[in-house]
Amino acid sequence: MTVHFIGAGPGDPELLSLKAARLISESPVVLYAGSLVPKEVLQHAPKNSEITDTAPLHLDQIMTLISEANQRGHDVARVHSGDPSLYSAVTEQINRLNTLGIPFDITPGIPAFAAAAAKLGQELTLPRIAQTVILTRTATQSSAMPEGEDLDTLARSYATLAIHLSINNLAKVIRALEPHYGSDYPVIIAYRVSWPDELFLHGTLSNIRSKVKQAGITRTALILVGRVFKHPEDATESMLYDVRHHHVLRPLTLDADADANL
């Protein structure tokens, strides 16, 4: 028996990996986060499988379901949204599995920030503009942020910020970032990325809050902040495919050398 922690991606069931679909199809027990995982993902589950939405359950109840499956020798597909490496609360489940001696594995999924970048049709890193992406959140009713990870500190890097679980904290986010970036700094709100009702709001630190209020967005939204969103078409081309850049797979040739000297 194995508990398979599975990243289901941001919402589009077609973004589920082949491995994730296979593991779900082979698991007699499926536990999924119903508030964020679309039911279409469950079409891969066996017809007679036990499917439970864990959204209304607390950790002890979830572990009871897993322990019961373990006693029957049934694999469990524990389906989370996005990728299990980010804000998934898998560690507390894994710690209990280790205590119980129940084996597990993890299958990654596409995180929301990557799906958002794909829908926007651009990179989150651009040469000479930003080469770092910071994935973070702010504290609301959830766990407090560790010392040194507040937005005031992170903003000093001028990296691209992907701020999770913070749309209800947008006013605080803006107050923390404006002193460093200025009011005209680009912001994108990515709401329910890859779902049928997805929405992208483009703005600046000065006007994005009013746009969010007008749209009525109160949850399931990612805040993207960065210089990469302002005129990406003007970004410097990278050295990766530059004619002057040579490496073991693209050795220097006479033609390339001549082109570089033009």
C-alpha positions in Angstrom: 0.0 0.0 0.0 1.2 3.5 -0.9 -0.1 7.0 -0.5 0.4 8.9 -3.7 0.6 12.7 -3.2 -0.4 14.0 -6.6 -0.2 17.6 -7.9 -3.3 18.1 -10.1 -2.1 21.4 -11.5 -3.9 24.7 -11.5 -7.3 23.6 -12.7 -7.3 22.5 -16.3 -7.7 18.7 -16.2 -5.7 18.4 -19.4 -2.7 19.7 -17.4 -2.6 16.6 -15.3 0.5 14.6 -16.0 0.3 11.1 -17.5 1.8 9.6 -14.3 -0.7 11.4 -12.1 -3.6 10.1 -14.2 -2.2 6.6 -14.1 -1.8 6.6 -10.3 -5.3 7.9 -9.8 -6.6 5.2 -12.1 -4.8 2.5 -10.0 -5.9 3.7 -6.6 -9.0 2.2 -4.9 -9.2 5.3 -2.6 -9.1 8.9 -3.8 -8.9 11.8 -1.4 -9.0 15.2 -3.2 -9.1 18.8 -2.2 -12.6 19.6 -3.7 -12.4 23.3 -3.3 -9.5 23.6 -5.8 -9.3 20.3 -7.7 -11.9 20.0 -10.6 -14.1 17.0 -10.6 -13.0 16.2 -14.1 -9.7 15.0 -12.6 -11.7 12.2 -10.9 -12.8 10.7 -14.2 -9.5 8.8 -14.0 -10.5 7.0 -10.8 -11.7 3.4 -10.9 -15.4 3.0 -11.2 -15.7 1.4 -7.7 -13.2 3.6 -6.0 -13.9 5.4 -2.7 -13.8 9.1 -3.5 -13.8 11.7 -0.7 -13.7 15.5 -0.8 -11.3 16.5 2.0 -12.2 20.2 1.9 -14.5 19.9 5.0 -12.2 17.5 6.9 -9.4 18.2 9.4 -6.1 16.4 9.4 -7.1 13.7 11.9 -10.1 12.8 9.8 -8.0 12.6 6.7 -5.4 10.4 8.4 -8.2 8.1 9.6 -9.3 7.5 6.0 -5.7 6.8 5.0 -5.2 4.4 8.0 -8.3 2.5 7.1 -7.1 2.2 3.5 -3.8 1.0 4.8 -5.5 -1.8 6.8 -7.3 -2.9 3.6 -4.1 -2.8 1.6 -5.5 -0.1 -0.8 -3.4 2.5 -2.4 -4.5 6.1 -1.8 -4.4 8.9 -4.4 -4.1 12.1 -2.3 -4.8 14.7 -4.9 -3.8 18.3 -4.2 -4.1 21.4 -6.4 -1.1 22.9 -8.1 2.2 21.3 -7.1 2.8 19.6 -3.7 6.0 21.6 -3.1 4.1 24.9 -2.6 1.6 25.6 0.3 0.1 22.1 0.1 0.4 21.0 3.8 1.8 17.6 2.7 4.6 17.7 5.2 2.3 17.3 8.2 0.6 14.4 6.5 4.0 12.9 5.6 5.2 13.2 9.2 2.2 11.2 10.4 2.7 8.6 7.6 6.3 8.1 8.7 5.1 7.6 12.3 2.6 5.0 11.1 5.1 3.4 8.8 2.9 4.0 5.7 4.9 4.5 2.5 4.3 7.4 0.2 5.5 9.1 -3.0 5.0 12.5 -4.6 4.1 13.3 -8.2 4.6 16.9 -9.1 2.1 19.1 -10.8 2.1 22.4 -12.7 2.1 25.3 -10.2 -0.3 28.3 -10.7 2.5 30.8 -11.4 3.8 28.7 -14.3 0.4 28.2 -15.7 -0.2 32.0 -15.4 3.0 32.8 -17.2 2.0 30.4 -20.0 -1.4 32.1 -20.4 0.3 35.5 -20.4 2.7 34.2 -23.1 5.8 35.4 -21.4 8.8 34.5 -19.2 9.0 35.5 -15.6 12.7 36.1 -16.0 14.2 38.4 -18.7 17.9 39.3 -19.3 19.1 42.4 -17.5 15.6 42.9 -16.0 14.9 40.1 -13.6 16.6 36.7 -13.2 15.0 35.7 -10.0 11.4 34.7 -9.1 10.3 34.8 -5.5 7.3 32.6 -4.5 5.8 33.9 -1.3 2.6 34.8 0.5 1.5 37.1 3.3 0.0 36.3 6.7 -3.7 36.5 7.1 -5.4 33.9 9.2 -2.8 31.3 8.3 0.6 30.7 9.8 2.8 33.8 10.5 5.6 34.6 8.1 9.1 33.8 9.3 11.4 36.7 10.2 13.1 38.2 7.2 10.5 37.0 4.7 8.2 40.0 4.9 7.4 41.9 1.6 9.4 44.9 2.7 12.5 42.8 2.8 11.8 40.7 -0.4 10.9 43.8 -2.4 14.5 45.1 -2.1 15.6 42.4 -4.5 13.5 43.8 -7.4 12.9 40.2 -8.4 9.6 39.0 -10.0 7.2 38.3 -7.2 4.5 35.6 -7.3 2.4 36.3 -4.1 0.1 33.5 -3.2 -2.9 33.3 -0.8 -2.9 37.1 -0.4 -5.7 38.6 -2.5 -7.6 39.6 0.6 -4.4 41.2 1.9 -3.9 43.3 -1.3 -4.0 46.7 0.5 -1.1 45.5 2.8 0.8 44.2 -0.2 0.5 47.5 -2.0 1.6 49.4 1.1 4.7 47.2 1.5 5.8 47.4 -2.2 5.1 51.0 -3.2 8.0 52.6 -1.2 10.4 50.4 -3.2 8.8 50.2 -6.6 6.7 53.3 -7.0 3.0 53.6 -7.8 3.3 52.8 -11.5 5.0 49.4 -11.1 3.3 46.6 -13.1 0.9 44.2 -11.3 -1.1 41.3 -12.7 -3.9 39.5 -10.8 -4.3 35.9 -12.1 -7.7 34.6 -11.0 -8.5 30.8 -11.2 -5.8 30.2 -13.8 -6.8 27.6 -16.5 -10.3 27.3 -15.1 -13.2 28.2 -17.5 -13.8 31.4 -15.6 -10.2 32.5 -15.4 -9.5 36.2 -15.4 -6.4 38.4 -15.7 -6.4 41.9 -14.4 -3.5 44.1 -15.6 -2.6 47.3 -13.7 -0.2 49.0 -11.4 0.3 49.3 -7.7 -1.8 52.5 -7.8 -4.9 51.1 -9.5 -4.9 47.3 -9.2 -6.9 47.4 -6.0 -9.8 49.2 -7.5 -9.8 46.8 -10.4 -9.9 43.8 -8.1 -12.8 45.3 -6.1 -14.7 46.0 -9.4 -14.2 42.4 -10.5 -15.3 41.1 -7.1 -12.3 38.8 -6.7 -11.9 37.6 -3.1 -10.1 34.3 -3.3 -8.1 31.9 -5.6 -6.0 34.6 -7.2 -2.3 35.0 -7.6 -0.6 38.4 -7.4 2.3 38.8 -9.9 4.5 41.9 -9.5 7.6 42.7 -11.6 9.4 44.7 -14.3 9.1 41.8 -16.6 5.5 42.7 -17.2 6.3 46.1 -18.6 7.2 46.1 -22.3 8.7 42.5 -22.4 9.1 43.0 -26.2 11.9 45.5 -25.5 13.9 43.0 -23.4 17.5 42.3 -24.3 18.0 39.0 -26.1 19.7 36.4 -24.0 23.1 34.9 -24.9 21.7 31.4 -25.1 21.2 31.5 -28.9 23.5 34.4 -29.7 25.7 33.7 -32.6 28.7 34.7 -30.5 27.9 32.1 -27.8 29.6 28.8 -28.3 29.6 25.6 -26.3 30.1 21.9 -26.7 26.9 21.4 -28.5 27.3 24.4 -30.7 31.1 24.7 -31.5 32.6 27.7 -33.1 32.5 27.6 -36.9 34.0 29.9 -39.5 30.6 31.1 -40.7 29.5 31.9 -37.1 32.8 33.6 -36.4 32.3 35.8 -39.5 28.7 36.6 -38.5 29.8 37.6 -35.1 32.3 40.1 -36.6 29.7 41.8 -38.8 
